[in-house]
Amino acid sequence: MIIRDVTALPATRRIAIATVAVVLFAGVVAVATGTGSGGGVGEARLTTKGRASVTDVNGVRRTVTGTVALHRGETVEAIEDAMTIELPDGSTVEGRPGFKSSDATRVKIAQPVELLTGDLLVTATSGTDVDSGGNRVHLDSAVDRPSAARLARSLAVAAAVYRGTATLDSAGQQRVIPALRALEVSALGRPPSAPGALKIDEQQTDPWDRRFLGEAIDLGHTLSNYSSVYTRTLGGNGVTLAAYTEVLPGLAEEREFTNALLAESPSDSGERFIGAAIASLSRKGTFSERWRATFGFRAAGANWGFVALDQGVASDPLLRAVEDAINVTQFAFVVAQGPPSTATTVTPPTGVTPTTTTTTTTGGPTPTTPPPPPPTTLVPPTGSPIVDGIVSNVNDLLNGLAGGDPPGG
């Protein structure tokens, strides 16, 4: 290829070449900035998987698909499927059509972007602001991964933080919203004194919840099941320090684990069990601080998975600790049912010969003689505070049944 000196060409050709270069450069800029048929360089860029409507400053509305540039003063509404808007500061906001009781997302391109109705998912690495009904939410810069928050506007304005920290300013009244917390403002300038626990969609149909907190949600359901099992098994027996230090050895090393601290937690043994496991594995502050933070967040309505995440406790070691603790108790109660003929062995106190009674059911008329006592097994103490507690309850119950009195009679 022979490159010629442009200055040596006639003036008309030099002008033509310069014009072509300008046109090509403008095309490159348009592609890079997302400028499309709307004309000009936009203040934001919209991408929609389905359809969205864009209303300009003159009230002219158009339906768009794919990727288009947005300009200041325009209003965008999600019609079909999700939409994503990239903002000049590098943050993104996402909207969706009406979801459950929420209206379709409608936002105004401004500085900062304004949520008019519906739900809005905000993610940012370097921080960003969103306005809604005079309430400004500032999402702080991320530390290791993008901060994320969900905003909603209907009769009230709500902000829930998935990751990072946000600050809400409602007519000069500021509130900090840490991760896994939420705050709702029903009247401008009158926000609650403190945020509460982030509430999730219990049916797990919200894709935003699942995207950012799916693992914690699943962990919470598993821990709640373990808590229920532990409560049903222990009843009111898991109330002493020894009961918990036996199944959670890490607690034995905590000097701050006292009866007074134990009394600050719920009386439900399963709830105490899960909370004690989380506090024993956490390293955020002293043990008493971890204990109070754990049960305080739970009392505010947080799911157990969020409590663990808030305390920096990973799911794998937590589940191992909980499962090992349950296995240590070695409870295995089996109730015999079904066969027409059953054999029952009663183990009496030391020195008395065991007896075996066989009962046969024929399906005939009800016998006039009193029926034999129900199947019972009396178990001697083992030396374990937890096992002995449940054994005592079982023996009392079975003794009552053997004497012919109905339970609770």
C-alpha positions as CSV (number, residue, x, y, z in Angstrom):
1,M,0.0,0.0,0.0
2,I,1.4,3.4,-1.0
3,I,0.7,6.2,1.5
4,R,0.7,9.7,-0.1
5,D,1.2,13.0,1.6
6,V,-2.4,14.4,2.1
7,T,-1.1,18.0,1.9
8,A,0.0,17.4,-1.6
9,L,-3.5,16.6,-2.7
10,P,-5.9,19.2,-4.2
11,A,-7.9,21.2,-1.7
12,T,-11.2,19.6,-2.7
13,R,-9.9,16.1,-2.0
14,R,-8.4,17.2,1.3
15,I,-11.8,18.5,2.4
16,A,-13.6,15.3,1.3
17,I,-11.2,13.1,3.3
18,A,-11.6,15.3,6.4
19,T,-15.4,15.0,6.1
20,V,-15.3,11.2,5.9
21,A,-13.0,11.1,8.9
22,V,-15.4,13.3,11.0
23,V,-18.4,11.1,10.0
24,L,-16.5,7.9,10.9
25,F,-15.4,9.4,14.3
26,A,-19.0,10.4,15.1
27,G,-20.2,6.9,14.3
28,V,-17.6,5.4,16.7
29,V,-18.7,7.8,19.5
30,A,-22.3,7.0,18.9
31,V,-21.7,3.3,19.3
32,A,-19.5,3.8,22.4
33,T,-22.0,6.0,24.2
34,G,-25.1,4.1,23.2
35,T,-26.5,6.9,21.1
36,G,-29.1,5.6,18.7
37,S,-32.0,6.9,16.7
38,G,-33.0,9.2,19.6
39,G,-30.1,11.5,18.6
40,G,-27.4,13.0,20.7
41,V,-25.3,11.5,23.5
42,G,-27.7,10.2,26.2
43,E,-27.4,10.6,30.0
44,A,-28.1,6.9,30.5
45,R,-28.5,3.7,28.4
46,L,-31.5,1.5,28.6
47,T,-31.5,-2.3,27.9
48,T,-34.7,-4.2,28.0
49,K,-35.3,-7.9,27.3
50,G,-38.9,-7.2,26.5
51,R,-40.6,-3.8,26.0
52,A,-40.4,-0.5,27.8
53,S,-42.0,2.8,27.3
54,V,-40.1,6.1,27.1
55,T,-41.8,9.4,27.5
56,D,-39.9,12.5,26.5
57,V,-40.0,16.0,28.1
58,N,-42.8,17.0,25.7
59,G,-45.0,14.1,26.8
60,V,-44.5,12.0,23.6
61,R,-44.4,8.4,24.4
62,R,-42.8,5.6,22.5
63,T,-42.3,1.9,23.0
64,V,-38.7,0.6,22.8
65,T,-36.9,-2.7,22.8
66,G,-33.2,-3.7,23.0
67,T,-30.7,-0.9,23.8
68,V,-31.4,2.8,23.4
69,A,-30.0,6.1,24.8
70,L,-32.0,8.0,27.4
71,H,-31.9,11.7,27.9
72,R,-32.4,13.9,31.0
73,G,-36.1,14.5,31.7
74,E,-37.3,11.3,30.0
75,T,-39.4,8.8,32.0
76,V,-39.0,5.1,31.5
77,E,-41.5,2.4,32.5
78,A,-41.1,-1.4,32.3
79,I,-43.9,-3.0,30.3
80,E,-42.8,-6.5,29.5
81,D,-39.9,-8.3,31.3
82,A,-37.0,-6.6,33.2
83,M,-35.1,-3.5,32.2
84,T,-31.7,-2.2,33.1
85,I,-30.5,1.4,33.0
86,E,-26.8,2.1,33.1
87,L,-26.0,5.5,34.6
88,P,-23.1,7.8,33.9
89,D,-21.4,7.2,37.3
90,G,-21.1,3.4,36.5
91,S,-24.0,2.3,38.6
92,T,-27.0,0.4,37.3
93,V,-30.7,0.4,38.2
94,E,-33.1,-2.4,37.3
95,G,-36.9,-2.3,37.0
96,R,-39.6,-4.8,36.3
97,P,-43.3,-4.9,35.4
98,G,-45.9,-5.0,38.2
99,F,-44.7,-7.6,40.8
100,K,-47.2,-9.0,43.3
101,S,-48.7,-5.8,44.9
102,S,-46.1,-3.4,43.4
103,D,-46.8,-1.3,40.3
104,A,-44.6,-1.4,37.3
105,T,-41.2,0.3,37.8
106,R,-41.2,3.9,36.5
107,V,-38.1,6.1,36.7
108,K,-37.2,9.6,35.6
109,I,-33.7,10.3,34.2
110,A,-32.4,13.1,36.3
111,Q,-29.4,13.9,38.6
112,P,-29.9,11.7,40.6
113,V,-32.2,9.3,38.9
114,E,-35.7,9.3,40.5
115,L,-38.0,6.4,41.3
116,L,-41.6,7.3,40.6
117,T,-43.4,4.0,41.2
118,G,-42.7,0.4,41.7
119,D,-39.5,-1.5,42.7
120,L,-36.0,-0.6,41.8
121,L,-32.8,-2.6,42.2
122,V,-29.7,-0.5,42.6
123,T,-26.1,-1.8,42.3
124,A,-23.0,0.4,42.5
125,T,-19.2,0.0,42.9
126,S,-18.3,3.6,43.5
127,G,-21.6,4.7,45.1
128,T,-24.7,6.4,43.7
129,D,-27.8,8.3,44.7
130,V,-31.5,7.7,44.0
131,D,-34.3,10.0,44.8
132,S,-37.9,8.9,45.6
133,G,-40.6,11.2,46.8
134,G,-38.1,13.7,48.3
135,N,-36.2,10.9,50.1
136,R,-32.7,10.5,48.8
137,V,-30.9,7.2,49.2
138,H,-27.2,7.1,48.9
139,L,-25.7,3.7,48.3
140,D,-22.1,3.7,49.6
141,S,-19.1,2.5,47.7
142,A,-18.4,-1.2,47.7
143,V,-15.5,-2.8,49.5
144,D,-15.0,-6.1,47.7
145,R,-18.1,-6.4,45.4
146,P,-20.9,-4.1,44.2
147,S,-23.2,-2.7,46.9
148,A,-26.9,-3.5,46.2
149,A,-30.2,-2.2,47.5
150,R,-33.8,-2.6,46.7
151,L,-36.1,0.4,46.7
152,A,-39.9,0.5,46.5
153,R,-42.4,3.4,46.2
154,S,-46.1,3.2,46.6
155,L,-47.9,4.9,49.5
156,A,-44.5,4.8,51.3
157,V,-40.9,4.8,50.3
158,A,-38.9,1.7,51.4
159,A,-35.2,0.9,51.1
160,A,-33.7,-2.6,51.8
161,V,-29.9,-3.2,51.6
162,Y,-28.7,-6.5,50.3
163,R,-25.0,-5.7,50.4
164,G,-23.0,-2.7,51.6
165,T,-24.5,0.3,53.4
166,A,-26.9,3.0,52.5
167,T,-27.9,6.3,54.0
168,L,-31.4,7.6,53.7
169,D,-32.0,11.4,53.9
170,S,-35.7,12.3,54.4
171,A,-36.0,16.1,54.5
172,G,-32.8,16.4,56.5
173,Q,-33.5,13.4,58.7
174,Q,-30.7,10.9,58.0
175,R,-30.7,7.2,58.8
176,V,-27.9,4.6,58.1
177,I,-29.1,1.3,56.8
178,P,-26.6,-1.5,57.1
179,A,-26.7,-4.7,55.0
180,L,-29.6,-7.0,55.7
181,R,-31.7,-4.2,57.1
182,A,-34.6,-2.2,55.7
183,L,-36.4,1.1,56.5
184,E,-39.7,2.5,55.3
185,V,-40.8,6.1,55.3
186,S,-44.5,6.8,55.3
187,A,-44.2,10.6,55.8
188,L,-41.5,12.8,54.4
189,G,-39.1,13.9,57.1
190,R,-40.3,11.3,59.6
191,P,-38.3,8.2,59.1
192,P,-38.2,5.5,61.8
193,S,-35.5,5.9,64.5
194,A,-33.7,2.8,63.3
195,P,-34.0,0.3,60.5
196,G,-35.4,-3.2,61.0
197,A,-34.5,-6.6,59.6
198,L,-34.8,-7.1,55.9
199,K,-37.9,-9.2,55.2
200,I,-37.9,-11.6,52.4
201,D,-40.4,-13.2,50.1
202,E,-41.1,-16.4,52.0
203,Q,-42.4,-18.1,48.8
204,Q,-39.0,-17.4,47.3
205,T,-40.4,-16.1,44.1
206,D,-38.6,-12.7,44.1
207,P,-35.6,-13.2,41.7
208,W,-33.8,-10.2,43.3
209,D,-33.9,-11.8,46.8
210,R,-32.7,-15.1,45.3
211,R,-29.9,-13.4,43.4
212,F,-28.3,-11.8,46.4
213,L,-29.4,-13.8,49.3
214,G,-30.4,-17.2,48.0
215,E,-27.8,-19.2,50.0
216,A,-28.7,-17.4,53.2
217,I,-32.4,-17.9,52.6
218,D,-31.8,-21.7,52.2
219,L,-29.6,-21.8,55.3
220,G,-32.2,-20.0,57.3
221,H,-34.9,-22.6,56.4
222,T,-32.5,-25.4,57.3
223,L,-31.6,-23.9,60.7
224,S,-35.3,-23.2,61.5
225,N,-36.0,-26.9,60.9
226,Y,-33.1,-27.9,63.2
227,S,-34.4,-25.4,65.8
228,S,-37.9,-27.0,65.7
229,V,-36.5,-30.5,66.0
230,Y,-34.3,-29.5,69.0
231,T,-37.2,-27.8,70.7
232,R,-39.5,-30.8,70.3
233,T,-36.8,-33.1,71.5
234,L,-35.5,-31.2,74.5
235,G,-38.6,-29.3,75.6
236,G,-37.6,-27.3,78.6
237,N,-34.5,-29.3,79.4
238,G,-31.9,-27.4,77.5
239,V,-31.8,-24.5,79.9
240,T,-28.5,-24.9,81.7
241,L,-25.0,-23.8,80.7
242,A,-23.8,-27.4,80.9
243,A,-26.5,-28.5,78.4
244,Y,-25.1,-26.1,75.8
245,T,-21.4,-26.5,76.5
246,E,-21.8,-30.3,76.2
247,V,-23.1,-30.2,72.7
248,L,-21.3,-27.0,71.6
249,P,-17.7,-27.4,73.0
250,G,-16.6,-24.0,71.8
251,L,-18.9,-22.4,74.4
252,A,-16.8,-23.9,77.3
253,E,-13.9,-21.6,76.3
254,E,-16.1,-18.5,76.6
255,R,-15.8,-16.9,80.1
256,E,-18.6,-14.5,79.2
257,F,-21.1,-17.4,78.7
258,T,-22.9,-17.1,82.0
259,N,-26.3,-17.8,83.4
260,A,-27.1,-14.1,83.3
261,L,-26.2,-13.9,79.5
262,L,-28.2,-17.1,78.9
263,A,-31.2,-15.6,80.5
264,E,-31.2,-12.7,78.0
265,S,-32.0,-15.1,75.1
266,P,-35.4,-16.6,74.3
267,S,-36.6,-19.5,76.5
268,D,-37.2,-21.7,73.5
269,S,-34.4,-24.3,73.6
270,G,-34.1,-24.7,69.9
271,E,-33.8,-20.9,69.3
272,R,-31.1,-20.7,72.0
273,F,-29.3,-23.7,70.5
274,I,-29.1,-22.1,67.0
275,G,-28.2,-18.7,68.3
276,A,-25.5,-20.2,70.6
277,A,-23.9,-22.0,67.7
278,I,-23.7,-18.8,65.6
279,A,-22.3,-16.8,68.5
280,S,-19.7,-19.4,69.3
281,L,-18.4,-19.3,65.7
282,S,-18.6,-15.6,65.1
283,R,-15.6,-13.3,65.7
284,K,-17.3,-9.9,65.5
285,G,-16.6,-8.4,69.0
286,T,-16.6,-10.0,72.4
287,F,-18.7,-13.1,73.1
288,S,-21.4,-11.1,75.0
289,E,-21.6,-8.6,72.1
290,R,-21.9,-11.4,69.6
291,W,-24.6,-13.1,71.7
292,R,-26.7,-10.0,72.1
293,A,-26.3,-9.0,68.4
294,T,-27.3,-12.5,67.3
295,F,-30.5,-12.7,69.4
296,G,-31.2,-9.1,68.9
297,F,-31.2,-9.4,65.1
298,R,-33.3,-12.6,65.3
299,A,-35.8,-10.8,67.6
300,A,-36.1,-8.1,65.0
301,G,-37.4,-10.7,62.5
302,A,-34.3,-11.8,60.7
303,N,-34.2,-15.3,59.3
304,W,-31.4,-17.4,60.8
305,G,-29.5,-17.4,57.6
306,F,-29.3,-13.6,57.7
307,V,-28.2,-13.7,61.3
308,A,-25.3,-16.0,60.4
309,L,-24.4,-13.8,57.4
310,D,-24.5,-10.7,59.6
311,Q,-22.1,-12.3,62.1
312,G,-19.8,-13.5,59.3
313,V,-20.4,-17.2,60.0
314,A,-20.2,-19.4,56.9
315,S,-22.8,-22.0,56.3
316,D,-20.6,-25.1,56.1
317,P,-18.9,-24.8,59.6
318,L,-22.2,-23.7,61.1
319,L,-24.2,-26.7,59.8
320,R,-21.4,-29.0,60.9
321,A,-21.5,-27.6,64.4
322,V,-25.3,-27.9,64.6
323,E,-25.4,-31.4,63.1
324,D,-22.6,-32.6,65.4
325,A,-24.4,-31.2,68.4
326,I,-27.6,-33.0,67.5
327,N,-25.7,-36.2,67.0
328,V,-24.0,-35.9,70.4
329,T,-27.4,-36.0,72.1
330,Q,-28.1,-39.4,70.5
331,F,-31.9,-39.3,71.0
332,A,-33.7,-42.1,69.2
333,F,-37.2,-42.7,70.4
334,V,-39.2,-45.3,68.4
335,V,-42.9,-46.0,69.0
336,A,-44.0,-49.5,68.0
337,Q,-47.2,-49.6,66.0
338,G,-49.1,-51.8,63.6
339,P,-48.6,-55.5,64.3
340,P,-51.6,-57.3,65.9
341,S,-49.3,-59.0,68.4
342,T,-46.6,-57.0,70.2
343,A,-44.1,-57.9,72.9
344,T,-43.2,-55.4,75.5
345,T,-40.2,-55.6,77.8
346,V,-40.2,-53.5,81.0
347,T,-36.8,-52.9,82.6
348,P,-37.5,-52.4,86.3
349,P,-35.1,-51.1,89.0
350,T,-32.0,-53.2,89.9
351,G,-32.8,-56.5,91.6
352,V,-36.2,-57.1,90.0
353,T,-36.6,-59.7,87.3
354,P,-37.7,-58.3,83.9
355,T,-41.0,-59.4,82.6
356,T,-42.3,-59.8,79.0
357,T,-46.0,-59.4,78.2
358,T,-47.6,-60.4,74.8
359,T,-50.8,-58.7,73.7
360,T,-52.9,-60.1,70.8
361,T,-55.6,-58.2,69.0
362,T,-58.2,-60.4,67.4
363,G,-60.6,-57.8,66.0
364,G,-63.5,-59.3,68.1
365,P,-65.7,-57.6,70.7
366,T,-64.1,-55.3,73.2
367,P,-62.9,-57.4,76.2
368,T,-64.4,-56.7,79.6
369,T,-61.2,-57.2,81.4
370,P,-58.8,-54.2,81.7
371,P,-56.3,-54.1,78.8
372,P,-52.6,-54.6,79.6
373,P,-50.5,-51.4,80.1
374,P,-49.1,-49.8,76.9
375,P,-45.6,-50.5,75.6
376,T,-43.1,-48.9,77.9
377,T,-39.3,-48.8,78.3
378,L,-37.8,-47.2,81.4
379,V,-34.2,-46.1,80.8
380,P,-31.6,-45.5,83.6
381,P,-29.7,-42.2,83.8
382,T,-26.6,-41.7,81.7
383,G,-24.7,-38.9,83.3
384,S,-25.5,-36.4,80.5
385,P,-27.4,-33.3,81.6
386,I,-29.4,-33.2,78.3
387,V,-30.0,-37.0,78.0
388,D,-31.0,-37.3,81.7
389,G,-33.4,-34.5,81.4
390,I,-35.3,-36.1,78.5
391,V,-35.1,-39.5,80.1
392,S,-36.7,-38.2,83.3
393,N,-39.6,-36.8,81.3
394,V,-40.0,-40.0,79.3
395,N,-39.9,-42.2,82.4
396,D,-42.5,-40.0,84.2
397,L,-44.8,-40.2,81.2
398,L,-44.4,-43.9,80.8
399,N,-44.8,-44.6,84.5
400,G,-48.1,-42.7,84.3
401,L,-49.3,-44.7,81.4
402,A,-48.3,-48.0,83.1
403,G,-50.4,-47.0,86.0
404,G,-53.5,-46.6,83.9
405,D,-53.8,-42.8,84.1
406,P,-54.2,-41.0,80.8
407,P,-51.5,-38.5,79.8
408,G,-52.1,-35.3,81.6
409,G,-54.8,-36.9,83.8
